[in-house]
Amino acid sequence: MSLVFSNHHIPINWIKKNLFSNWFNSLLTLVSLSFIFWVGSGLISWAIFQAQWGVIGDNLRLFFVGQYPVSLLWRAWTSLAIIFSLIGFSWGTIKYYSNLFKPINLFILGSITVFITLLSIPVSLVSSAKLLGILLLLVIFALIGQQTSKKLPTFSNWLSLIWVLTFFLLLGLLQGAFFLRPVRLDDFSGLILTLFVAIISIILSFPFGVLLALGRQSELPVIRWLSIAYIELIRGLPLIGILFMAQVMLPLILPQDMRIQRVIRAIAGFTLFSAAYLAENVRGGLQSVPKGQTEAAKALGLNGFFVLIFVVLPQALRVVIPAIVGQFISLFKDTSLLAIVGLVDLLGMSQSILANPKFIGRYGEVYIFVAAIYWVFCYSMSLLSRQLENK
């Protein structure tokens, strides 16, 4: 059914044209509405009258930070405040020319506030106050970012560097740099472990994948065939197999006095696997760049390296942004396999909570909550990619 809407059509005419234009569309519309009503009413009834959401409130700390030392939770709260402040600052910097608090944005902020209040108050009034304070920081820094961009219009070009530096700052804070008490990476669990593994793997796999794509198109036979062999070998293996190899085989080929933490081994497995798929995505972008672009750049006097960096790669990467972001989203979701190799990520922590006799049978509540967390992060990545494409 064609969903074409015009301001000149009133809703009734639009409904007739798009939903009830003929007998088949009318039947399909009625069946679809009946199915949506049946599923939706049942789900809403279960969520309101049968579900016991207390399992979420009682285990919020485990979901988000897992077994991170309780005495050091101030680091997690500080990190969360810094992240939301930077999100707000970035939002205000990018949207400096528009109204930040449109009705839809106010509705979203209001909904988040109500959700935080309902979810946190049964657990701790202090935690609820902290979360609401962090949400307030987001709004304050959004206004600061908006004013900064009005005075410095090119400041948004530095946001990527600021995010990278902030990531390493937060990593040092959580792990115990800066003369703080150290915390081993293997002690990370819950959502914090999922995000750590996903972010590091994404950062490392992207340049590795670009190099593999360039190597596959290299004129040097050795580099080209090594790149092809690596890509085809890794793409022919399942991710879980590579993770097991990273956990079991990697320590065997290292010196006996060298022990790599399990989290680092998992990151190595994700990076090696994702880079092979990213290489093929980037290769597709490289092939889409007309040869005339390269010849024109060389005619202007640029050598091969500068032609690649300033002419070919920017055009190639712009074309494959959706495919690259799709691979990043897939990598983020694949971190759920960490539970299989003995690391307690978000999904692994959920399974640990369900193993508690107090919460036996609360599968629906726990897995819906976990699915909502995954959806928020994946949709945010998709939204950012669309904005990047538009820019």
C-alpha positions as CSV (number, residue, x, y, z in Angstrom):
1,M,0.0,0.0,0.0
2,S,1.4,3.4,-1.0
3,L,1.6,5.7,2.0
4,V,1.5,9.0,0.3
5,F,0.3,11.9,2.4
6,S,-0.3,15.5,1.4
7,N,-1.3,18.5,3.4
8,H,-4.2,19.0,0.9
9,H,-5.7,15.7,2.0
10,I,-7.8,15.4,5.2
11,P,-7.3,12.3,7.3
12,I,-10.4,10.6,6.1
13,N,-9.4,10.9,2.5
14,W,-5.9,9.7,3.3
15,I,-7.3,6.6,5.1
16,K,-9.6,5.8,2.2
17,K,-6.8,6.2,-0.4
18,N,-4.0,4.3,1.5
19,L,-5.8,1.8,3.7
20,F,-9.2,1.1,2.1
21,S,-8.5,1.7,-1.6
22,N,-9.8,-1.7,-2.7
23,W,-11.1,-4.9,-1.2
24,F,-7.7,-6.5,-0.7
25,N,-6.2,-3.5,1.1
26,S,-9.3,-3.2,3.2
27,L,-9.1,-6.8,4.2
28,L,-5.3,-6.5,4.9
29,T,-5.9,-3.4,7.0
30,L,-8.6,-5.0,9.1
31,V,-6.5,-8.2,9.7
32,S,-3.5,-6.1,10.6
33,L,-5.4,-3.9,13.0
34,S,-7.0,-6.9,14.6
35,F,-3.6,-8.6,15.1
36,I,-2.1,-5.4,16.5
37,F,-5.0,-4.9,18.9
38,W,-4.8,-8.6,20.0
39,V,-1.1,-8.5,20.6
40,G,-1.0,-5.0,22.1
41,S,-3.9,-5.5,24.5
42,G,-2.5,-8.7,25.7
43,L,1.0,-7.1,26.2
44,I,-0.4,-4.1,28.0
45,S,-2.6,-6.2,30.2
46,W,0.3,-8.4,31.2
47,A,2.6,-5.4,31.8
48,I,0.1,-3.6,34.1
49,F,-1.7,-6.4,35.9
50,Q,0.6,-9.5,35.9
51,A,4.2,-8.4,35.5
52,Q,6.3,-8.0,38.6
53,W,8.6,-5.1,37.8
54,G,10.2,-5.2,41.2
55,V,12.8,-7.5,39.9
56,I,14.2,-4.6,37.8
57,G,14.2,-2.1,40.6
58,D,15.8,-4.5,43.0
59,N,18.7,-5.3,40.6
60,L,19.4,-1.9,38.9
61,R,22.9,-1.8,40.2
62,L,23.6,-5.3,39.0
63,F,22.2,-4.6,35.6
64,F,24.3,-1.5,35.1
65,V,27.6,-2.0,36.9
66,G,27.4,-5.7,38.0
67,Q,30.0,-6.7,40.6
68,Y,31.9,-3.4,40.4
69,P,33.1,-2.6,44.0
70,V,30.3,-0.9,45.9
71,S,32.8,1.4,47.7
72,L,33.9,2.7,44.3
73,L,30.5,3.3,42.8
74,W,31.1,7.1,42.9
75,R,33.3,6.5,39.9
76,A,30.4,5.1,37.9
77,W,28.1,8.0,39.0
78,T,30.8,10.5,38.0
79,S,31.3,8.8,34.7
80,L,27.6,8.8,34.0
81,A,27.4,12.5,34.9
82,I,30.3,13.4,32.5
83,I,28.7,11.3,29.7
84,F,25.3,13.0,29.9
85,S,26.9,16.4,30.3
86,L,28.9,15.8,27.1
87,I,25.8,14.4,25.3
88,G,23.9,17.6,26.3
89,F,26.8,19.8,25.2
90,S,27.1,18.0,21.8
91,W,23.3,18.2,21.3
92,G,23.4,22.0,22.0
93,T,26.5,22.4,19.8
94,I,25.0,20.6,16.8
95,K,21.5,22.2,17.2
96,Y,22.6,25.7,18.0
97,Y,20.5,27.1,15.2
98,S,17.2,25.5,16.3
99,N,14.9,25.3,19.3
100,L,16.3,22.6,21.6
101,F,13.1,22.2,23.6
102,K,10.5,21.4,20.9
103,P,7.3,19.7,22.1
104,I,8.7,16.3,21.1
105,N,11.9,16.9,23.0
106,L,10.1,18.1,26.1
107,F,7.9,15.0,25.9
108,I,10.9,12.7,25.7
109,L,12.6,14.4,28.7
110,G,9.4,14.3,30.7
111,S,8.9,10.6,29.9
112,I,12.5,9.9,31.0
113,T,11.9,11.9,34.2
114,V,8.7,9.9,35.0
115,F,10.4,6.6,34.2
116,I,13.4,7.4,36.4
117,T,11.2,8.4,39.3
118,L,8.9,5.4,39.1
119,L,11.9,3.0,38.7
120,S,14.3,4.5,41.2
121,I,12.1,5.6,44.1
122,P,11.3,2.0,45.3
123,V,15.0,1.3,45.4
124,S,16.6,4.5,46.8
125,L,15.5,8.1,46.9
126,V,19.2,9.0,46.7
127,S,19.7,7.1,43.5
128,S,16.6,8.8,42.1
129,A,17.8,12.2,43.0
130,K,21.2,11.5,41.4
131,L,19.6,10.3,38.1
132,L,17.4,13.4,38.0
133,G,20.4,15.6,38.7
134,I,22.3,14.0,35.8
135,L,19.3,14.6,33.5
136,L,19.3,18.2,34.7
137,L,23.0,18.4,33.7
138,L,22.1,17.3,30.2
139,V,19.7,20.2,29.8
140,I,22.2,22.7,31.3
141,F,25.1,21.6,29.1
142,A,22.8,21.6,26.1
143,L,22.2,25.3,26.7
144,I,25.9,25.9,27.3
145,G,26.7,24.1,24.0
146,Q,24.2,26.2,22.1
147,Q,25.6,29.4,23.4
148,T,29.2,28.2,22.7
149,S,28.4,27.4,19.1
150,K,26.7,30.8,18.5
151,K,30.0,32.4,19.6
152,L,32.3,29.8,18.0
153,P,30.5,28.3,14.9
154,T,33.4,25.9,14.1
155,F,33.6,24.5,17.6
156,S,31.5,21.4,16.5
157,N,34.5,20.2,14.5
158,W,36.2,19.4,17.7
159,L,33.4,17.3,19.2
160,S,34.9,14.0,17.9
161,L,38.2,14.7,19.5
162,I,36.6,15.7,22.8
163,W,34.6,12.4,22.8
164,V,37.7,10.3,22.2
165,L,39.6,12.1,25.0
166,T,36.7,11.8,27.3
167,F,36.4,8.1,26.7
168,F,40.0,7.5,27.8
169,L,39.5,9.8,30.8
170,L,36.5,7.7,31.9
171,L,38.3,4.5,31.2
172,G,41.1,5.7,33.5
173,L,38.7,6.7,36.1
174,L,36.8,3.4,36.2
175,Q,39.9,1.3,36.0
176,G,41.8,3.2,38.6
177,A,44.3,5.5,37.0
178,F,45.3,8.9,38.4
179,F,46.6,7.3,41.6
180,L,43.2,5.7,42.4
181,R,42.6,2.2,43.6
182,P,43.0,-0.1,40.6
183,V,40.1,-2.3,39.3
184,R,40.8,-5.2,37.0
185,L,39.0,-5.2,33.7
186,D,37.8,-8.8,34.5
187,D,35.9,-7.3,37.4
188,F,33.8,-5.3,35.0
189,S,30.3,-6.8,34.5
190,G,26.8,-5.8,33.5
191,L,26.1,-2.9,31.0
192,I,29.4,-1.3,31.8
193,L,31.3,-4.4,30.4
194,T,29.0,-4.5,27.3
195,L,29.7,-0.9,26.5
196,F,33.4,-1.2,27.2
197,V,33.9,-4.2,24.9
198,A,31.7,-2.7,22.2
199,I,33.3,0.7,22.1
200,I,36.9,-0.5,22.1
201,S,36.1,-3.1,19.5
202,I,34.5,-0.5,17.2
203,I,37.4,1.9,17.6
204,L,40.0,-0.8,16.8
205,S,38.1,-2.6,14.0
206,F,37.4,0.5,11.9
207,P,41.0,1.4,11.0
208,F,41.9,-2.3,10.7
209,G,39.0,-2.9,8.3
210,V,40.0,0.2,6.2
211,L,43.6,-1.1,6.0
212,L,42.3,-4.6,4.9
213,A,40.1,-3.0,2.3
214,L,43.0,-1.0,0.9
215,G,45.2,-4.1,1.1
216,R,42.7,-6.1,-0.9
217,Q,43.0,-3.5,-3.7
218,S,46.7,-3.1,-3.4
219,E,48.9,-3.6,-6.5
220,L,51.4,-5.6,-4.5
221,P,50.5,-9.3,-4.8
222,V,51.7,-10.3,-1.4
223,I,49.7,-7.6,0.5
224,R,46.6,-8.2,-1.7
225,W,46.6,-12.0,-1.3
226,L,47.3,-11.8,2.5
227,S,44.3,-9.4,2.9
228,I,42.1,-11.6,0.8
229,A,43.1,-14.7,2.7
230,Y,42.4,-13.1,6.1
231,I,39.1,-11.7,5.0
232,E,37.8,-14.9,3.5
233,L,39.1,-17.0,6.4
234,I,37.5,-14.9,9.1
235,R,34.2,-14.5,7.3
236,G,34.0,-18.3,7.0
237,L,34.3,-18.8,10.8
238,P,31.5,-18.2,13.3
239,L,32.0,-15.4,15.8
240,I,31.6,-17.7,18.8
241,G,34.4,-19.9,17.5
242,I,36.7,-16.9,17.2
243,L,35.8,-15.9,20.7
244,F,36.6,-19.3,22.1
245,M,39.9,-19.3,20.1
246,A,40.8,-15.9,21.6
247,Q,40.0,-17.2,25.1
248,V,41.8,-20.6,24.8
249,M,44.4,-20.4,22.0
250,L,45.8,-16.9,22.6
251,P,47.3,-17.7,26.0
252,L,48.9,-20.8,24.6
253,I,51.0,-18.9,22.0
254,L,52.1,-16.2,24.5
255,P,55.0,-16.5,26.9
256,Q,54.1,-18.2,30.2
257,D,54.8,-15.0,32.2
258,M,52.4,-13.0,30.0
259,R,48.8,-13.3,31.0
260,I,46.2,-11.2,29.1
261,Q,42.9,-10.5,30.9
262,R,39.9,-12.3,29.5
263,V,38.2,-9.0,28.6
264,I,41.2,-8.0,26.4
265,R,41.0,-11.5,24.7
266,A,37.3,-11.0,24.0
267,I,38.0,-7.5,22.5
268,A,40.7,-9.1,20.3
269,G,38.2,-11.7,19.0
270,F,35.5,-9.0,18.3
271,T,38.0,-6.8,16.5
272,L,39.4,-9.5,14.3
273,F,35.9,-10.7,13.3
274,S,34.4,-7.3,12.7
275,A,37.3,-5.9,10.7
276,A,36.9,-8.6,8.1
277,Y,33.2,-7.5,7.4
278,L,34.1,-3.8,7.6
279,A,36.8,-4.4,5.0
280,E,34.2,-5.6,2.5
281,N,31.9,-2.7,3.3
282,V,34.7,-0.2,2.7
283,R,35.9,-2.0,-0.4
284,G,32.4,-1.5,-1.9
285,G,32.7,2.2,-1.2
286,L,36.2,2.3,-2.8
287,Q,34.9,0.7,-5.9
288,S,32.1,3.4,-6.2
289,V,34.6,6.2,-6.5
290,P,35.1,7.1,-10.2
291,K,38.6,6.6,-11.5
292,G,38.4,10.1,-12.9
293,Q,38.6,11.5,-9.3
294,T,42.0,9.8,-8.8
295,E,43.3,10.8,-12.1
296,A,42.2,14.4,-11.6
297,A,43.9,14.5,-8.1
298,K,47.1,13.1,-9.6
299,A,47.0,15.7,-12.4
300,L,46.9,18.4,-9.7
301,G,50.2,17.1,-8.3
302,L,49.0,15.0,-5.3
303,N,50.9,11.8,-4.6
304,G,49.2,8.5,-4.0
305,F,49.0,8.8,-0.3
306,F,47.3,12.2,-0.3
307,V,45.0,11.1,-3.2
308,L,43.9,8.3,-1.0
309,I,43.4,10.3,2.2
310,F,41.9,13.5,0.8
311,V,40.0,12.3,-2.3
312,V,39.2,8.6,-2.4
313,L,38.5,7.6,1.3
314,P,36.2,10.6,2.2
315,Q,34.0,9.7,-0.8
316,A,34.1,6.0,-0.2
317,L,33.3,6.2,3.5
318,R,30.4,8.6,2.8
319,V,28.8,6.1,0.5
320,V,29.0,3.2,3.0
321,I,28.0,5.0,6.2
322,P,24.8,2.9,6.5
323,A,26.6,-0.4,6.0
324,I,29.4,0.6,8.5
325,V,27.0,1.7,11.2
326,G,25.0,-1.5,10.6
327,Q,28.1,-3.5,11.3
328,F,28.7,-1.5,14.5
329,I,25.2,-2.1,15.6
330,S,25.6,-5.8,14.9
331,L,28.9,-5.8,16.9
332,F,27.2,-4.2,19.8
333,K,24.5,-6.8,19.9
334,D,27.0,-9.6,19.4
335,T,28.5,-8.7,22.8
336,S,25.8,-10.8,24.3
337,L,28.0,-13.8,23.4
338,L,30.4,-12.7,26.2
339,A,28.2,-14.7,28.6
340,I,29.1,-17.9,26.7
341,V,32.8,-17.4,27.2
342,G,32.6,-16.8,30.9
343,L,32.3,-13.0,31.0
344,V,29.2,-11.5,32.8
345,D,27.9,-8.8,30.4
346,L,24.4,-7.4,30.5
347,L,22.8,-10.6,29.3
348,G,25.0,-12.7,31.5
349,M,24.0,-10.6,34.5
350,S,20.4,-11.1,33.6
351,Q,20.8,-14.8,33.6
352,S,22.6,-14.6,37.0
353,I,19.7,-12.5,38.4
354,L,17.1,-15.1,37.1
355,A,19.1,-17.8,38.8
356,N,18.3,-16.2,42.1
357,P,15.4,-18.2,43.7
358,K,13.8,-15.0,44.7
359,F,13.3,-14.0,41.0
360,I,12.6,-17.4,39.4
361,G,10.0,-17.1,36.7
362,R,10.5,-13.4,36.0
363,Y,11.9,-14.0,32.5
364,G,9.6,-11.7,30.7
365,E,10.3,-8.7,32.8
366,V,14.0,-9.1,32.8
367,Y,14.4,-9.8,29.1
368,I,12.1,-7.0,28.1
369,F,14.2,-4.6,30.2
370,V,17.4,-5.9,28.6
371,A,15.9,-5.7,25.1
372,A,14.9,-2.1,25.8
373,I,18.5,-1.2,26.8
374,Y,19.8,-2.8,23.6
375,W,17.2,-1.0,21.5
376,V,18.0,2.4,23.0
377,F,21.7,2.1,22.2
378,C,21.2,0.6,18.7
379,Y,18.6,3.2,17.7
380,S,20.8,6.0,19.0
381,M,23.6,4.7,16.7
382,S,21.2,4.5,13.8
383,L,20.0,8.1,14.5
384,L,23.5,9.5,14.7
385,S,24.4,7.8,11.4
386,R,21.4,9.4,9.6
387,Q,22.4,12.8,11.0
388,L,25.9,12.2,9.8
389,E,24.7,11.3,6.3
390,N,22.6,14.5,6.2
391,K,25.6,16.6,7.3
